[in-house]
Amino acid sequence: MRTPMATRAMRGRGLLRVATYSPISSFISLRFFHPSRRHSPLRVGIHEVGHGCSLNPPGFGLTRQLPLQSLGERGYVHSLVDSVMEELAVIRTNRRIRSTIKVGFPHNKELSDDVSEKRMLQKGLLLEFRKDSQKTLLAVVQKPDGKKNWMVHDQNGVICSIKPQQVTYIVPGAEDFDHATISDFIQKAQDLSDPSILECAWEELLENKKSVTAEELAEMIYGSRESLESYCAHLLLSRDDVYFSVVGNRDYCSVYEPRASVQVVELSQRKLAKQSSEKELEGFVHLLMSAKATLPCSKPSRSSWMVEDKVKRKIQCLEAYALDMLESDEQRKTAGNILKAMGLTKTSSAAINLLIDIGYFPVHVNLDLLKLRIKTDYSHEVLLASENLLMGSDDPDGSNRKDLTSLKVYAIDVDDADELDDALSATRLPDGKIKVWIHVADPTCLVAPHSIIDREAIRRGTSIFLPTATYPMFPEKLAMEGMSLQQGKICKTVSVSVTLREDGSIADFAIENSIIRPTYMLTYESATELLHLNLEEEAELRILSEAALHRFQWRLSQGAIDTATIDTRIKVANPDDPEPVITLYVEDQSSPAMRLVSEMMILCGEVIATFGSINNISLPYRGQPQSNISATAFSHLPEGPARTASYLKIMRAAEMDYRKPIRHGLLGIPGYVQFTSPIRRYIDLLAHYQVKAFLRGEALPFSAGELEGMTCIVNMHIRVAKKLQNNSLRYWILEYLRRQQRDRRFCALILRFIKHRTAALLLMEVGIQATADVSIGKQIGDELRVIIVESHPRDDILSVKEVIDDSH
């Protein structure tokens, strides 16, 4: 027996009647009979198509009208189900017949002829047009605009001109439409639209192999081709990406074709995956927004973003985007979607700032350290090998070390030096000549070529010294406890002793394995102060300074160029804090202590090169061709940074040889080998391997060709390290300047003119270069006062302006 409401539904002409009749789906809602089973079109498989589907739009169910408990006995419920299911079979059969007769299911040719009925733009028409690639709007045509364009009044109240090709749909039967009612029309369309009913329409059209227009679909599902129903059908078809595809478009009317079942299954799965991905993205964006709004002290730790795989993957995509280290298009797409969802531009700087805002990166994150993939820790195997060396290893030169512990030994370095490679001693011989010793730490007494520690050292190439941290070439404990020179303790070294003539040239030299006991650990400032005090008990330090002066004068006589300038160092305490403490040091390389150390290091390099030449030892010999421009060309410039800057402009590139020394024109010596920093520089360590093997009477561990190949690899690491160190130093100098008072004046030295009055300046208090326009009459080497106009460390921006004295 049919229920009255079911009978009334059968008399409707469409699958879903509007306003007057309740939809057929209301009577077959699975949500009514089985609350736990909520079918959606995306979960209906192709194998279910032939067995019907649920057409239950939101708000149309019978649940609120006929609660389950009001139906009485369960038997009654079951009979009702059976009755409705029987009705459904009849309704579907009749519906197919009526729809076929009503719509006619024309062949594609008939449909094409029907579509060919011209739809012309005219005043008062309601149409849909494409505003941009992502957005369409409804509008009412107002009047022509030129020959082809039309003025329209859109749903947002904006009057604009559109081209005919922007029109995507003309709503039929909507002539003389009032633009003020567009919003109500849209709301009604949204209330009426239910994408789930497309599945049944697709099923019928696929079965009959027919195409359809929006108006025809409106007739099928709503029983009407009126404006509202046709527009709703258009919305369903144009926004659908599963069941139908456009096969034609003419005169603002698209023709849609049902997709094959296999395609629908595949597209449904894709849609499900997309929806899942969008939901996942929404959750991740919520996490980002929450972290961004949290106080700095309460932000989630970096490690907390690594706990859940999905969150970890997304945060890593963002990080790769920020560092320009994307490994796939998928990573780029994911990061771009996150930035878009956050309302940010798709740029690396936006990603960086976002990661800083959520606490994943500290405010002053060193991006170069991450981009350049600098190794900051050691593997378990390397650390274990390091511990084994410290626990005890035989000294291959133990029986051949000269005891020099009676010498007064000075180790001079910066105050925060982590690794001390070298120290100095001196005495005056009875004949008045000066004898000096350059004691160099001997890591080769622990580390052998090709060992695990050696392989790790060559992969690093050099220790890296940053304002925020030091990343040593050797494991820190091994470098500090087993290799570095330590005050008052017996230390194993290679000592290079040199007797100098009065003019500073080398009279004699020797290279020996030794042990020393460093007497003083001095900073450059304290060593300079001791020299100025001229204390009798520190006669050895004065002799070292005298020897350095003789050497400097001798090198100048040999064509050396003095490139002393100012040297800036920065130490940053607690660099992860938003406002860390910055300590800045500016040192003059021409100061007595720095000149002393520099000259002794150069002397040692010359001796090693001479020793290698005499004994035919393959070494990494370093040289530099003399410039074609004489140094006297810059004699008119004041000594110091201005003259040095001019010299550096004409310097030729350094050269390497591995069989014999080559002249080093800049230093004014016949040959040079880096030897004094074997704990910090791998090339120095290579020289130690070669020299130490010769002293033992063993075969050299490396041929000239092998040295060349290894040095080439190491130099690549060194270039990366220098870039990192220079960029990091500049960042923190700019951050230091950013914090200074705006009216603070800095002393600046003119290094050169770039054009007209624009000059390259050196800010003497901080040791950084900048450019600015200077007043007329200024010359290279002149000093002036500047203020900081702008300083942005992250963007690498520094702008200064000359301050004219009031007296002018």
C-alpha positions, 0 to 999 in steps of 0.5 A: 500500500502506498503512503499518501506522500509517496504517491504525491512524490510519484506525480512529480515530473522530476527527480527532485521537485522544488518548493511544492513537492518533497524530493523522492530521496526524502522517502528513501533516506538511508540516514532515516532507516540506518543512522550509522550508514551515511552514504555519499557519492564518493563512497558509492562504487560502480558496482552499486550504480545499477542498484539505485542511489541516495538522493538526500539533500541536506535538510530534506530528510524525514527524520525531523518529521517522522522520528524513529520512535514514532513509528511503533513496532519494528515490524511496521518499520520493516513493512514501511521499508519494503513498501518504499523500496517497491515504490522506488523500483516503480518510480525509477522505471517511470522516471526513466520513461518520462525523462526520456520522453520529456527531455527526448535524450537527443542524439548529439547532432540533435543536441548540437542543433538545439544549442545552435539557437543563438543566445545574444547579450542584451540589456537586463540579462542575468549572466555568469562571467569569469572574473579571473582564473579562480572566480566567477560572478553573477551580473546583470547586463547594463549596456554596450561598452564599445563595439564588443564589450558590455558594462555589467552590474555584478553581485558585489555591486561593482559596475565593470566592463567585460569581454564576451569571451568572459561570459560562461553562462547566460541564465535562461528566462531572466530578462530585465533582471534586477541586480539588487536581487542577485544575492537572493537569487544566489542564496536560493540557488545554494539552498537548492543545489545538492551535488549528490543528485548528480550521481543518479543523473549521471547513471541514467545519462550514461546508460542511455549514452546521452549528453546534456545541457544545464537546462536539460539536467534541470528538467531531469532533476527539478522538473523545470527549466526555469531560471533558478533551476537551470542556474542550479543545474549549471552550477552542479555541472560546471563545478563537478569534476567527477561525473561529467566533462564538457564536450562542446560550448556554443553561444554561452551554453556548454554541453556535458557528457557523462564519463565512463564508470572507470573514470568516475571511480578513479576521479572519485578516489582522487577527489577523496584523496584531495579532500583528505589532503585539504583537511590535513592542510587545514589542520596543519595551518591551524597548528601554525596559526596557534604557534604563531600566536604563542608567546616566544617563551612558550612556542613549541620546540623544534623537535616537537614538529618532528613527532608526527610524520604528516606534520614533519613532512610539511614542516620539512617542505617549508624548510626546503622552500625557505632554504631553496633546497627543494628536492621535488615538485611535490615539495614545492607544491606543498610548501606553496599551498601552506604559504597560500593558506596562511595568506603569505606570498610564495617566496623563500623569505615568507617561508623563513619568516613563518618558520621564525614566527612559529619558533622552528627557526630562531630569530637569528637563524644562520641560513647559510649554515643550513643551505651549505649543509655544513657538518656540525657534529660527528658520527659515533664511529668518529667519536669512538675512534677519537676516544680511543686515541685519547686513551693512549696511543704510541708516539711514533716520534717518542724516541726522537723528540728534542726537549725544549722545555727550558725555553720560555714559550709565548702562545699569542692568539685571540682571547677566545681561541679554542685551538692553539696551534703555535707558540714562539720562543727567541734568544740572542746568540753570542754573536748578536744574531737572533734565533727564534723557534716556531713551535707547531702542534703535532696532531700527526703523533695521534692521527695517521693518514687514511685513518677514520679521523683523517678521512673525517678531517679531509671531508671538513677541510678546515675548522669553521669559526663563526660569531655564534659557534666553532665547528672544529676540523677534529672532534673537539675533545681530541683537538683540545685535550690531545692536540692543542698547546696548553699552558704549563703542560708538556706538549708535543710539537714540531719546532722550526728554529731559525737563525736570522742575519741582521738584515732579517734574512735566514742564516740557518734553520732546523726542523725537529720533533720536540716537546715544550711547556708553554709559559704564557698564553697571551692575547694580542692586546696583552702581548702588545701591552707587555711590549709597550711596558718593555719589562726586563723579565720579558726580554725574549718577547722584545727579541721576538718583536725585534726579529719580526721587525727585521723580517718585515723590513727584509720582505719589503726590500724583496718586493713584499706589499704591506696589506695590514688593515683592520680585522673585525671579530664578533662573539655572540652569547646565547645566539638563539635569543631574540636579542643576544649579547653581541661583543665586537672586537676591532684589531689593527693588523699592524699592531706590534703583537699581530705583526710579531705573530704574522711575521713568524708564521710567514718565516715558518712557511718560508723555511718549510718551503726551503726544506722541501726544496732542498730535500725534494719533498712533495708539498702544497707549495703556495705562491702568488705572481707579482703584479704588473703594476708596481707598488710604488704606484700607490705610494701617494696614498696614506699607509693603512686600509686605503693603500691596502685596498688599492693593492688588493685590487691589482693582486693576481690569483694565488697559484699552487705547485706540489713539486717545487716552491714558487715565488710568493710576490705578495709576501716577498719570499721565494716559497711558502708552505702553510704549516702552522695550523695543522689542527685547524687546516687540513692543507697544513696537516698534509704538509706535516704528514710529508715532513714528519715522514721525511724526518723519520726516514720513511717513504712520503705518504703522498705523491705530488699528484695525490697532494694536488687532488686532495688539495683541490677537494680541500680548497672547495671546502675552504671556499664554502667555509670562508663564504659562511664565515664572511656572511655570518660576520657581516650579518652580526655586524649589521645586527650590531649597527641596527641596535645602535642609536640613530644619531651615533656618528661613526668614523669612516675612511674613504677607500676609493671612488666608485663614480663621481662623489660616490665612495667606498667607505670603511667604518673604522669602529666596526670594520665593515665597508659601505658606500655613500655620497661624500662632500666635494673635495674629499680624497682617498684616505680622508676620514669623515663622519657618517650615521647609519640610515638603515641596517637590515642583517637578514636582507643584507642592507647597509645604508650610511650618510655623511654628516657635515660638521656644524663648523662647515 
